[in-house]
Amino acid sequence: MDKNHEKSLELAGRKYELDDSHEKDSISKALAITHEQVSDAYIEGQIDPVIEEENGKDT
């Protein structure tokens, strides 16, 4: 394998770590931002919309 391919495989296997929010490289920053967004969405929950039906009850 060439160096670029090996580097791509290494980056693809990265997971968020607590230290990522303090790192300066772009991958660490991206992982930290994505982790924060997912965490916020999970904590906030989902607001289910009311679906209005023509002939029947709203669900």
Backbone bond lengths (Angstrom), bond angles and torsions (degrees), N, CA, C in turn:
res aa  C-N    CA-C-N  psi(-1)  N-CA   C-N-CA  omega(-1)  CA-C   N-CA-C  phi
1 M - - - 1.448 - - 1.529 109.20 -
2 D 1.324 115.31 147.59 1.459 118.64 177.65 1.534 110.07 -84.47
3 K 1.318 116.40 169.27 1.471 121.26 -175.95 1.526 112.80 -62.14
4 N 1.343 117.52 -39.81 1.466 120.47 -179.29 1.528 111.37 -62.94
5 H 1.324 115.57 -40.84 1.459 120.28 -179.90 1.532 110.42 -65.67
6 E 1.322 116.68 -42.91 1.457 120.77 178.55 1.528 111.05 -63.00
7 K 1.330 116.96 -41.76 1.465 121.40 178.83 1.529 110.53 -64.08
8 S 1.336 116.58 -40.82 1.466 120.70 178.49 1.525 111.09 -62.07
9 L 1.320 116.78 -42.59 1.462 120.38 178.56 1.525 111.21 -65.05
10 E 1.326 116.29 -37.63 1.462 120.09 178.41 1.530 110.54 -65.22
11 L 1.322 117.55 -44.09 1.462 121.52 -179.73 1.522 111.55 -68.01
12 A 1.321 117.10 -37.46 1.466 120.69 -178.53 1.521 111.60 -65.55
13 G 1.305 117.66 -25.79 1.453 121.42 -178.72 1.511 114.23 -90.53
14 R 1.327 117.80 0.89 1.468 120.71 -177.83 1.517 110.98 -69.28
15 K 1.297 115.33 144.70 1.458 122.73 175.43 1.523 107.89 -124.58
16 Y 1.312 116.39 158.38 1.458 121.15 178.24 1.517 110.32 -64.95
17 E 1.305 115.64 135.33 1.449 122.38 172.98 1.524 107.39 -128.23
18 L 1.301 117.12 151.08 1.458 121.84 -176.73 1.529 112.21 -54.79
19 D 1.307 117.41 -34.28 1.467 121.41 -179.22 1.528 112.77 -70.86
20 D 1.325 118.43 -14.80 1.470 121.04 -177.59 1.526 112.53 -60.02
21 S 1.314 117.79 -29.70 1.463 119.52 -178.38 1.522 111.92 -71.11
22 H 1.327 117.26 -14.25 1.463 121.06 179.94 1.524 112.65 -105.71
23 E 1.320 117.79 -6.85 1.463 121.53 -178.66 1.523 110.39 -79.99
24 K 1.317 116.29 161.78 1.455 120.52 -176.67 1.525 113.90 -106.22
25 D 1.341 118.53 -11.31 1.468 118.65 -178.96 1.525 110.51 -76.49
26 S 1.316 116.36 154.82 1.467 121.84 -172.51 1.525 113.32 -64.90
27 I 1.325 118.23 -35.20 1.466 120.90 179.99 1.531 110.15 -65.44
28 S 1.314 116.40 -44.67 1.464 119.90 179.52 1.523 111.20 -63.36
29 K 1.316 116.69 -42.37 1.466 120.45 178.06 1.521 110.87 -62.31
30 A 1.337 116.33 -44.07 1.468 120.52 -179.56 1.524 111.12 -63.34
31 L 1.328 117.17 -42.18 1.463 120.41 178.16 1.528 110.95 -63.95
32 A 1.323 117.09 -40.19 1.467 120.64 179.80 1.528 111.11 -65.91
33 I 1.330 116.98 -42.05 1.470 120.84 179.57 1.528 110.36 -65.80
34 T 1.326 116.90 -45.61 1.463 120.91 179.82 1.531 110.34 -62.60
35 H 1.313 116.90 -41.97 1.466 120.56 178.23 1.523 110.80 -60.80
36 E 1.328 116.75 -42.18 1.463 120.41 179.60 1.529 111.27 -65.31
37 Q 1.333 117.25 -41.07 1.463 120.87 179.86 1.524 111.16 -64.52
38 V 1.323 116.77 -44.04 1.469 120.58 179.81 1.523 110.09 -65.92
39 S 1.310 115.97 -41.99 1.464 120.34 178.87 1.529 111.09 -61.63
40 D 1.334 116.80 -44.40 1.466 120.96 178.48 1.526 111.34 -61.65
41 A 1.331 116.31 -44.52 1.461 120.26 -179.54 1.528 110.71 -64.79
42 Y 1.326 116.84 -38.38 1.467 120.64 179.62 1.528 110.78 -66.26
43 I 1.320 116.43 -45.70 1.466 120.88 -178.93 1.526 110.70 -66.02
44 E 1.327 116.19 -40.77 1.466 121.76 -177.70 1.520 111.54 -68.27
45 G 1.303 116.86 -34.34 1.452 121.78 -178.93 1.513 111.66 82.83
46 Q 1.306 115.66 -174.74 1.458 121.16 -178.10 1.517 108.63 -116.38
47 I 1.305 115.14 133.79 1.446 120.27 175.71 1.526 106.95 -97.57
48 D 1.318 115.89 112.69 1.458 119.69 -178.29 1.523 109.92 -77.36
49 P 1.318 116.66 127.81 1.463 119.57 179.32 1.534 111.66 -74.49
50 V 1.303 115.45 154.02 1.462 120.49 174.57 1.525 106.93 -85.59
51 I 1.311 115.78 125.28 1.461 120.77 179.21 1.520 107.68 -98.28
52 E 1.320 115.54 117.04 1.459 119.94 -179.46 1.519 109.05 -86.92
53 E 1.324 115.16 124.98 1.451 120.59 179.01 1.525 109.19 -101.48
54 E 1.337 116.29 147.63 1.461 121.09 -178.26 1.514 112.21 -63.05
55 N 1.313 115.77 -51.85 1.464 120.51 -175.67 1.519 109.85 -122.35
56 G 1.285 116.37 76.87 1.460 117.60 179.35 1.503 111.85 161.78
57 K 1.306 114.25 -167.86 1.456 120.65 -177.81 1.525 110.71 -77.97
58 D 1.317 114.83 150.25 1.454 119.89 171.77 1.522 107.85 -75.00
59 T 1.313 116.04 140.92 1.470 119.69 179.89 1.492 110.72 -116.91
